[in-house]
Amino acid sequence: MRKPEIITAAIAAFGPDGQLDEGMNRAFLERVEPYSDGVLAVGTTAEFPSLSFEERRTLIRIALEVFGPDRTIAHVGAPSVMQSKAYAQAAMDLGARRFAAITPYYLTASQHGVVGYYQALRDCIEGELYAYVFPDVACTDVAAETLAQLQELGLDGVKLSGAASTRLEEYRQAAPQLKLWSGNDADVPHILAVGGLGTVSGVSGVAPMSWAELRKAYESDDDSRIAQSQGQIEELVSVLGPSISRLKYALAVLGVNVGNCRMPIDEPDSQMQAKIRELLASAHISE
């Protein structure tokens, strides 16, 4: 049985003053690295719209140092082609070989605009390039026929999050040659069933061993073990995702200090905090 690929969507760790903390970010990645197949640096879970150019560069550098270029995906998406090309060049200068770019965001791009954006990135990026489709937050969607055009342009893959992750079959049929990941942490069986590779998971940053256990269960071709692992993952995701503040609180409970969110994201209330603590204890998740 084919095993899933587990890519961890990294958080960004901030110190008490709200500034990026290199040591905390490195410690977070080093904890995850033995369990994950790779890392997505500077993605949504890292609150990337709040990061400066230098902060994005720093996080990609640390990811490359911990995971290496073959296991690091550098997110270079931005509202404009000019910005994305600058982020991409900085990541290439650091040695990155794999890149993801969310669709243009804030102002909704047309399908024609989406194609032009990825064409410009494909022309300048040396390495693998993946589209990142998350219409819920980016305000820009990608139709199946547009994804087929992106395949023709030479893109190598796509990550589908939010509403886009519910259209796996449609996208797979339209662009069968693209590598396909779901941003739905708990949807590994579904993504594998349609011929995808696996998941880009924020919750795996809290419990990387749970996703590693699911991968081992698939390797052993043990249906009962798969079902047990999948059940635990679904419980983790139901409580922790998609909420960056809950992820950070869970990490703090585990003794992994990553600070608070920089963006105005509500902290979990006392009832949710208790639920998170109970979940981590019952799932035997520890540092």
Residue, then its C-alpha position, 0 to 999 in steps of 0.5 A: m500500500r502506498k504511504p502518504e507524504i506528510i509535509t508540516a506547515a510550520i508556525a512562526a515563533f515570536g518572542p515576548d516582544g513580538q519579534l521573530d525568535e530564531g532559536m524558538n523557530r529552530a527548536f520547533l523545526e528540530r522537534v518535527e524533523p524526525y517525523s515529517d517528510g518535509v516542511l512548508a516554510v512561511g505558509t498560512t500557519a506561519e502568519f506570512p502576511s504579517l512577516s517582513f521580507e527579511e523575516r520570510r528570508t530568515l524562516i526559509r533559511i532556518a528550514l533549509e538548515v534543518f530539513g535540507p533543500d530536498r525537504t523544504i518548500a519555500h512559500v513565495g506567494a504575494p499579492s503581486v508578481m513583483q513581490s513574489k519574484a523578489y521572494a522567490q529570488a531570495a529563496m533561490d539565493l538561499g539554496a531552495r529548490r522547491f517553491a509554493a505560491i498562494t494565488p494573488y490575494y486581497l484583491t480577487a484575481s481573474q482566472h486570466g490573472v491567475v495564469g499570468y501570475y504563475q506563468a511569470l513565476r514559472d519563468c523565473i523560478e529554477g526548481e519545482l513550483y506548486a500552486y497554493v489554492f486557498p480561496d477562503v482566505a485569498c479571495t481568489d479561486v482556481a477553476a479546474e480548467t485553469l489548473a489544467q492550464l497551469q499544468e501545461l505551463g509546467l507547474d509541478g504540483v498544487k496544494l488545495s486548502g479550505a473549499a478547494s480541498t473538497r474538489l479533489e476529484e475534479y482537480r485530479q481529473a483536470a490535471p492528472q500530472l500535477k503532484l497533489w496535496s490536501g491542506n485538510d490535515a485529516d483527509v489523508p485516505h481521501i487524497l490517496a484514493v484520488g492519486g494524491l501524495g498526502t497532506v500539508s498539515g499544520v496540526s502535525g506541527v503539534a503531534p508529528m508522531s501521530w502522522a508518522e504513525l499513520r504513515k507507518a500504518y500504511e507501510s505495514d498495510d494494516d487496515s486496523r492500524i490505519a483506522q486507529s491512527q486515522g481516528q486519533i488524527e481526526e480527533l486532533v484536527s477537530v480540536l486544533g485545526p484550523s486555528i493557529s492560536r490553538l496550535k500555539y497553545a497546544l505547543a506551549v502545553l507541551g513545553v514548546n515555547v513559540g510565543n503568541c500569534r502576531m496577527p489578531i487571532d483570538e486566543p482559545d478561551s478557558q474551556m477550549q484550553a481545558k479541552i486541548r490539555e485533555l486531548l493531548a493527555s488522552a492522545h499521549i502527545s508529549e514533548 
